[in-house]
Amino acid sequence: MNILKTAALSLAVVGLVASGAYAMKHKPEERGKVLFNDPKLGGGTSGKSCNSCHPGGKGLEGVAKKKEWATPGGPHKALEEAVNICITMALKGEDLKKDSKEMKDIVAYLKSLKAKPAAAAPEKKKRKPVVGC
């Protein structure tokens, strides 16, 4: 029985070390991307993740440059407020604390979504002159 307890404790320690190593090795925006795809963010019960409504961050590009964010819950002056509205309304979860690691990571990910440059107009092909009849 002692061997089983020791093995279980060893596995728990290895899991904690691996989890800590992941957090140290990965950038906040990478950890935020994982949260963005997690249907349990904020204890969500809807089965949805942020990615369900914003696949690949669609519609959220360039949020770092905004001063106000519009959500179905109304306008917000802080990105963290907008994130929490989506967590509570769409994911059916609980607000994240503004200064929590999870909030900082998901905000870092959202801010990493750069606005895509406008597509250049296709170049017009020059027509060859028609040699006539």
PyMOL commands that set and color helices and strands:
alter all, ss='L'
color gray80, all
select helices_A, chain A and resi 2-25+28-36+41-43+50-53+55-57+63-65+79-89+101-112
alter helices_A, ss='H'
color red, helices_A
select strands_A, chain A and resi 69-71+74-76
alter strands_A, ss='S'
color yellow, strands_A
deselect
rebuild
show_as cartoon
